[in-house]
Amino acid sequence: MAGGLAGRLLQRRENPRRTSFLELFFDLAFIFALTRLSRALLDDPSLNGGIQVFLMLAALWWVWFVTAWSADWFDPRAPLIVALLLWVMFGGLLMAAAVPNAFDEHAVVFAAAYVAIHLGRAGLLIPALRGHPLQLRTVRVAIWFAISGVFWLVGAAVAPAREALWALALLLEYSLARLRWPFVRLGRSSWPDLQVNGTHLSERYQQIFIIALGELILIAGVTYSDSGLDRQSTVAFALAFVTAVALARLYLVPAGARLGDSIEAAGPPGSKVALMAGYLHLVMIAGVLATSVAMEMSIDDPAARAPARVAVSVAGPTLFLTGRILLSALVDPRLPLVRLIGVPVIILGGVATAKLPLVASSGVVAGVLLMVVVLDALPNLWAPGRPAGRTDG
């Protein structure tokens, strides 16, 4: 390991790595962001509104993910790393505050904060890593964020092209990470250069997913408290609780708990698994966010008949199950048949309840998810001959 400042910043890869207090403090910005995003989707549950919310979520998720990935390499007690996390946290709060009008008058705030986060991170790390091989990796990443930043800032200035330019910027960033940030004459990072601590990063994924579920429970509880506690709202609130429990169980058992071991067992290529898991967590968190909004609408007005809102209640668990199925495939090549069946059943249930009160669609979603949990837990039902008590992904 290089000496000097770089040597003091980097921690030994063989040392046990647990989540620090500062990293958990940093996650608070994401709580605020999810709350703002759910409010934005609630205000506009149309297809266009959903696309805009997903673009903002993808940007905020990329801030969280790149920071979590970077922090995995460094000692969180180092003053420079403390400053880095606080810088990103403040920028994330600015982005979250701009969410309600990010595609209108606050577009510049949202885009400028996003670009400043990534370039500021590089500005802190590149000088500090002088003489260390990781400096080149950081330079590559910074160059591409500077290029994508042009799309972000031009999109903020040109309203008609905003969605297209921001979507292009995100596609570029997500794709380049998978390609290991290649650049002319600088080459690309090797998978060992991107190696992460599987236990630590898996734990970070679990923590941020719990935060997303916490937002669902918080919004459901606040909405129910303000509803007057009538019978229909109570039923809708109970269904929201059942849904949250089902999502938590389906996430964690068993692939969510085995992700860290899978990353570690793969060695340096395990960073590819960790990266793909990051993409899939975006899909799952988008599903939880949409489910949170659907539960809020159901509790607030259980008797409402609104096909557009029913579509949100179907999209949420469908996104979650899709991301969760692919995560299972990443950890274990055997696809979970029960969860695969759950996706079309939820969609068909949404079609069947499109003109019924919202609480009916909530009941279908909760019922299907509960059914998947129960069937998923039955040993040997879908794979005879496997050890008792073990289920697919």
C-alpha positions as CSV (number, residue, x, y, z in Angstrom):
1,M,0.0,0.0,0.0
2,A,1.2,3.4,-0.8
3,G,2.5,5.6,2.0
4,G,1.7,9.2,2.7
5,L,-1.9,10.5,2.6
6,A,-3.1,7.8,0.3
7,G,-1.8,5.2,2.8
8,R,-3.6,6.8,5.6
9,L,-6.9,7.1,3.7
10,L,-7.1,3.5,2.4
11,Q,-7.9,0.7,4.7
12,R,-6.5,-2.8,4.4
13,R,-8.7,-5.0,2.4
14,E,-8.2,-8.0,4.8
15,N,-9.5,-6.0,7.8
16,P,-13.1,-6.6,8.8
17,R,-15.3,-3.8,7.5
18,R,-18.5,-2.7,9.3
19,T,-20.8,0.2,8.5
20,S,-19.6,3.3,10.3
21,F,-21.8,5.8,12.1
22,L,-20.9,8.4,9.5
23,E,-22.2,6.2,6.7
24,L,-25.5,5.7,8.5
25,F,-25.7,9.5,9.0
26,F,-25.1,9.9,5.3
27,D,-28.1,7.7,4.6
28,L,-30.4,10.2,6.3
29,A,-30.3,12.3,3.1
30,F,-31.8,9.4,1.2
31,I,-34.7,9.2,3.7
32,F,-35.6,12.8,2.8
33,A,-35.1,12.1,-0.9
34,L,-37.5,9.1,-0.8
35,T,-40.1,11.2,1.0
36,R,-39.9,13.9,-1.7
37,L,-40.0,11.4,-4.5
38,S,-43.1,9.7,-3.1
39,R,-44.8,13.1,-2.8
40,A,-43.9,13.9,-6.4
41,L,-45.4,10.6,-7.6
42,L,-48.4,11.1,-5.5
43,D,-49.0,14.5,-7.0
44,D,-48.6,13.1,-10.6
45,P,-49.2,9.4,-10.8
46,S,-49.4,9.5,-14.6
47,L,-46.9,7.7,-16.9
48,N,-45.0,11.0,-17.5
49,G,-44.9,11.7,-13.8
50,G,-43.7,8.1,-13.1
51,I,-40.9,8.5,-15.7
52,Q,-39.7,11.8,-14.1
53,V,-39.7,10.3,-10.7
54,F,-37.7,7.3,-11.9
55,L,-35.1,9.6,-13.5
56,M,-34.7,11.5,-10.3
57,L,-34.6,8.3,-8.2
58,A,-31.9,6.9,-10.6
59,A,-29.8,10.1,-10.1
60,L,-30.1,10.0,-6.4
61,W,-29.5,6.3,-6.3
62,W,-26.3,6.8,-8.3
63,V,-25.1,9.4,-5.9
64,W,-25.7,6.9,-3.0
65,F,-24.2,3.9,-4.9
66,V,-21.0,5.6,-6.1
67,T,-20.4,7.1,-2.7
68,A,-21.0,3.7,-0.9
69,W,-18.7,2.0,-3.4
70,S,-16.0,4.7,-2.9
71,A,-16.3,4.6,0.9
72,D,-15.8,0.9,0.9
73,W,-12.1,1.5,0.1
74,F,-11.4,4.2,2.7
75,D,-11.1,4.6,6.4
76,P,-14.3,6.4,7.4
77,R,-12.5,8.0,10.3
78,A,-10.0,9.9,8.1
79,P,-10.9,13.6,8.1
80,L,-10.8,13.8,4.3
81,I,-13.3,11.0,4.0
82,V,-15.5,12.6,6.6
83,A,-15.5,15.8,4.6
84,L,-16.2,13.8,1.4
85,L,-19.3,12.1,2.9
86,L,-20.6,15.4,4.3
87,W,-20.1,17.1,0.9
88,V,-22.1,14.4,-0.8
89,M,-24.8,14.4,1.9
90,F,-25.3,18.1,1.6
91,G,-25.5,17.9,-2.2
92,G,-28.0,15.0,-1.9
93,L,-30.1,17.1,0.4
94,L,-30.1,19.9,-2.2
95,M,-31.2,17.5,-4.9
96,A,-33.9,16.1,-2.6
97,A,-35.2,19.6,-1.8
98,A,-35.4,20.4,-5.6
99,V,-37.3,17.2,-6.4
100,P,-40.9,18.7,-6.4
101,N,-39.9,21.1,-9.1
102,A,-36.8,19.4,-10.6
103,F,-38.3,19.4,-14.1
104,D,-39.5,23.0,-13.8
105,E,-38.0,26.0,-12.0
106,H,-35.5,24.1,-9.8
107,A,-33.9,22.1,-12.6
108,V,-30.7,24.0,-12.3
109,V,-30.4,23.3,-8.5
110,F,-31.0,19.6,-9.1
111,A,-28.6,19.2,-12.0
112,A,-25.9,21.5,-10.5
113,A,-25.9,19.7,-7.2
114,Y,-25.7,16.3,-8.9
115,V,-22.7,17.4,-11.0
116,A,-21.0,19.1,-8.1
117,I,-21.3,16.0,-5.9
118,H,-19.4,13.8,-8.4
119,L,-16.8,16.3,-9.5
120,G,-16.3,17.5,-5.9
121,R,-15.7,13.9,-4.8
122,A,-13.0,13.5,-7.5
123,G,-11.5,16.9,-6.6
124,L,-11.0,15.7,-3.0
125,L,-9.7,12.2,-3.9
126,I,-7.4,12.7,-6.9
127,P,-4.8,14.9,-5.1
128,A,-5.0,12.7,-2.0
129,L,-4.3,9.5,-4.0
130,R,-1.2,10.9,-5.6
131,G,1.3,8.0,-6.1
132,H,-1.4,5.3,-5.7
133,P,-2.8,3.2,-8.5
134,L,-6.3,4.1,-7.5
135,Q,-5.7,7.7,-8.6
136,L,-5.9,6.7,-12.2
137,R,-9.2,5.0,-11.6
138,T,-10.6,8.1,-10.0
139,V,-9.4,10.2,-12.9
140,R,-11.2,8.0,-15.4
141,V,-14.4,8.3,-13.4
142,A,-14.1,12.0,-13.0
143,I,-13.6,12.6,-16.8
144,W,-16.8,10.7,-17.6
145,F,-18.7,12.5,-14.9
146,A,-17.5,15.8,-16.4
147,I,-18.7,14.7,-19.8
148,S,-22.1,13.5,-18.5
149,G,-22.3,16.7,-16.5
150,V,-22.7,18.6,-19.8
151,F,-25.9,16.7,-20.5
152,W,-27.2,17.4,-17.0
153,L,-26.5,21.2,-17.2
154,V,-27.7,21.6,-20.7
155,G,-30.8,19.7,-19.9
156,A,-31.4,22.0,-16.9
157,A,-31.2,25.0,-19.2
158,V,-33.3,23.6,-22.1
159,A,-36.7,22.5,-20.8
160,P,-38.0,20.7,-24.0
161,A,-35.0,18.4,-24.0
162,R,-34.7,18.0,-20.3
163,E,-36.0,14.5,-19.8
164,A,-34.2,13.1,-22.9
165,L,-30.8,14.7,-21.9
166,W,-31.0,13.6,-18.3
167,A,-32.0,10.1,-19.3
168,L,-29.0,10.0,-21.8
169,A,-26.7,11.2,-19.0
170,L,-27.9,8.4,-16.7
171,L,-27.7,5.8,-19.4
172,L,-24.1,6.9,-20.1
173,E,-23.1,6.8,-16.4
174,Y,-24.7,3.4,-15.7
175,S,-23.3,1.8,-18.8
176,L,-19.7,3.2,-18.3
177,A,-19.6,1.7,-14.8
178,R,-20.4,-1.7,-16.3
179,L,-17.7,-1.2,-18.9
180,R,-15.2,-0.2,-16.1
181,W,-14.9,3.5,-17.1
182,P,-12.8,3.1,-20.3
183,F,-11.1,6.2,-21.7
184,V,-8.8,6.9,-24.6
185,R,-5.1,6.3,-23.6
186,L,-6.1,5.8,-20.0
187,G,-7.5,2.3,-20.6
188,R,-10.1,0.9,-18.2
189,S,-10.1,-0.3,-14.7
190,S,-9.6,-4.0,-14.0
191,W,-12.0,-5.9,-11.8
192,P,-9.4,-6.1,-9.0
193,D,-9.1,-2.3,-9.2
194,L,-12.9,-2.2,-8.5
195,Q,-12.9,-5.0,-5.9
196,V,-15.1,-4.3,-2.9
197,N,-15.7,-5.9,0.5
198,G,-18.7,-8.1,-0.1
199,T,-19.8,-8.2,3.5
200,H,-19.7,-4.4,3.9
201,L,-21.4,-3.6,0.6
202,S,-24.1,-6.2,1.1
203,E,-24.8,-4.7,4.5
204,R,-25.1,-1.3,3.0
205,Y,-27.6,-2.6,0.4
206,Q,-29.7,-4.1,3.2
207,Q,-29.6,-0.8,5.2
208,I,-30.7,1.3,2.3
209,F,-33.5,-1.2,1.5
210,I,-34.7,-1.0,5.1
211,I,-34.7,2.8,4.8
212,A,-37.0,2.4,1.7
213,L,-39.3,0.1,3.6
214,G,-39.2,2.5,6.6
215,E,-40.4,5.3,4.3
216,L,-43.4,3.0,3.3
217,I,-44.3,2.4,6.9
218,L,-43.8,6.0,7.9
219,I,-46.0,7.3,5.1
220,A,-48.6,4.7,5.8
221,G,-48.7,5.4,9.5
222,V,-48.9,9.2,9.0
223,T,-51.6,8.9,6.4
224,Y,-53.6,6.5,8.6
225,S,-53.2,8.8,11.7
226,D,-54.7,11.7,9.6
227,S,-57.5,9.6,8.1
228,G,-59.8,9.5,11.1
229,L,-59.1,5.8,11.8
230,D,-62.3,4.7,10.1
231,R,-63.0,1.1,9.2
232,Q,-61.9,1.2,5.5
233,S,-58.8,3.1,6.3
234,T,-57.9,0.7,9.0
235,V,-58.3,-2.2,6.5
236,A,-56.0,-0.4,4.0
237,F,-53.5,0.3,6.8
238,A,-53.4,-3.3,7.8
239,L,-52.9,-4.3,4.1
240,A,-50.0,-1.8,3.9
241,F,-48.4,-3.5,7.0
242,V,-48.8,-6.9,5.5
243,T,-47.3,-5.7,2.2
244,A,-44.3,-4.2,4.0
245,V,-43.7,-7.4,5.9
246,A,-43.9,-9.5,2.7
247,L,-41.5,-7.2,0.9
248,A,-39.0,-7.4,3.7
249,R,-39.2,-11.2,3.9
250,L,-38.9,-11.6,0.1
251,Y,-35.9,-9.3,-0.1
252,L,-33.9,-10.9,2.7
253,V,-34.6,-14.7,2.3
254,P,-32.4,-16.1,1.1
255,A,-30.5,-14.2,-1.6
256,G,-30.5,-10.9,0.2
257,A,-28.7,-12.6,3.0
258,R,-26.3,-14.5,0.7
259,L,-25.2,-11.6,-1.5
260,G,-22.1,-10.7,0.6
261,D,-20.9,-14.3,0.5
262,S,-21.5,-14.5,-3.3
263,I,-19.4,-11.3,-3.8
264,E,-16.6,-12.6,-1.6
265,A,-16.6,-16.1,-3.1
266,A,-16.2,-14.7,-6.7
267,G,-12.9,-12.9,-5.8
268,P,-12.0,-9.8,-7.8
269,P,-14.8,-10.5,-10.4
270,G,-17.2,-10.3,-7.4
271,S,-17.2,-6.5,-8.0
272,K,-19.2,-7.3,-11.2
273,V,-21.7,-9.1,-9.0
274,A,-21.8,-6.1,-6.6
275,L,-22.3,-3.7,-9.4
276,M,-25.2,-5.6,-11.0
277,A,-26.7,-5.9,-7.5
278,G,-26.6,-2.1,-7.3
279,Y,-28.6,-1.8,-10.6
280,L,-31.2,-4.3,-9.3
281,H,-31.5,-2.5,-6.0
282,L,-32.5,0.6,-7.9
283,V,-35.3,-1.5,-9.5
284,M,-36.4,-2.9,-6.2
285,I,-36.4,0.4,-4.4
286,A,-38.4,2.0,-7.3
287,G,-40.9,-0.8,-6.6
288,V,-41.0,-0.1,-2.9
289,L,-41.4,3.7,-3.6
290,A,-44.4,3.1,-6.0
291,T,-45.9,0.6,-3.5
292,S,-45.5,3.3,-0.7
293,V,-47.4,5.8,-2.9
294,A,-50.1,3.2,-3.7
295,M,-50.6,2.4,0.0
296,E,-50.9,6.1,0.9
297,M,-53.6,6.6,-1.8
298,S,-55.4,3.6,-0.6
299,I,-55.4,4.6,3.1
300,D,-56.3,8.2,2.3
301,D,-59.3,7.4,0.1
302,P,-60.0,3.6,0.2
303,A,-63.2,3.9,-1.8
304,A,-61.7,5.9,-4.7
305,R,-62.0,4.3,-8.2
306,A,-59.0,5.5,-10.2
307,P,-57.4,3.2,-12.8
308,A,-54.3,5.3,-13.0
309,R,-53.8,4.9,-9.3
310,V,-54.4,1.2,-9.5
311,A,-51.7,1.1,-12.1
312,V,-49.2,2.5,-9.5
313,S,-50.3,-0.2,-7.0
314,V,-49.5,-2.9,-9.6
315,A,-46.3,-1.3,-10.9
316,G,-44.7,-1.2,-7.4
317,P,-44.7,-4.9,-6.5
318,T,-44.1,-5.9,-10.1
319,L,-40.9,-3.8,-10.2
320,F,-39.9,-5.2,-6.8
321,L,-40.4,-8.8,-7.8
322,T,-38.7,-8.3,-11.1
323,G,-35.6,-6.9,-9.4
324,R,-35.7,-9.5,-6.7
325,I,-36.0,-12.4,-9.2
326,L,-33.0,-11.1,-11.1
327,L,-31.0,-10.7,-7.9
328,S,-31.8,-14.3,-7.1
329,A,-30.5,-15.3,-10.6
330,L,-27.3,-13.3,-9.8
331,V,-26.7,-15.2,-6.6
332,D,-28.2,-18.6,-7.6
333,P,-28.8,-19.6,-11.2
334,R,-32.0,-21.4,-10.3
335,L,-34.8,-19.0,-10.8
336,P,-37.5,-18.9,-8.0
337,L,-40.6,-20.2,-9.8
338,V,-43.1,-19.0,-7.1
339,R,-41.9,-15.4,-7.6
340,L,-42.0,-15.7,-11.3
341,I,-45.6,-16.7,-11.1
342,G,-46.3,-13.8,-8.7
343,V,-45.6,-11.1,-11.3
344,P,-48.3,-12.1,-13.9
345,V,-50.8,-12.8,-11.1
346,I,-50.3,-9.3,-9.7
347,I,-50.7,-7.8,-13.1
348,L,-53.9,-9.8,-13.8
349,G,-55.2,-8.8,-10.4
350,G,-54.6,-5.1,-11.2
351,V,-56.5,-5.5,-14.4
352,A,-59.4,-7.2,-12.6
353,T,-59.6,-4.5,-9.9
354,A,-59.0,-1.5,-12.2
355,K,-62.5,-0.2,-11.7
356,L,-62.9,-1.3,-8.1
357,P,-62.1,0.8,-5.0
358,L,-58.4,1.3,-4.3
359,V,-58.6,-0.9,-1.2
360,A,-59.5,-3.8,-3.4
361,S,-56.3,-3.5,-5.5
362,S,-54.3,-3.2,-2.2
363,G,-55.9,-6.4,-1.0
364,V,-54.9,-8.2,-4.2
365,V,-51.3,-7.0,-4.0
366,A,-51.0,-7.9,-0.3
367,G,-52.7,-11.3,-0.9
368,V,-50.4,-12.2,-3.8
369,L,-47.3,-11.2,-2.0
370,L,-48.4,-13.1,1.1
371,M,-49.1,-16.1,-1.1
372,V,-45.7,-15.9,-2.6
373,V,-44.1,-15.7,0.9
374,V,-45.9,-18.8,2.1
375,L,-45.3,-20.9,-1.0
376,D,-41.7,-19.8,-1.2
377,A,-41.2,-21.0,2.4
378,L,-42.5,-24.5,1.8
379,P,-39.5,-26.8,1.5
380,N,-39.0,-29.0,-1.6
381,L,-42.3,-27.8,-3.1
382,W,-40.7,-26.5,-6.3
383,A,-37.5,-28.3,-6.3
384,P,-37.8,-32.0,-5.1
385,G,-34.6,-33.5,-3.8
386,R,-33.1,-30.2,-2.5
387,P,-32.2,-30.1,1.2
388,A,-35.2,-29.5,3.4
389,G,-35.7,-25.9,4.5
390,R,-33.9,-24.4,1.5
391,T,-35.8,-22.5,-1.1
392,D,-34.8,-20.9,-4.4
393,G,-33.2,-17.4,-4.5
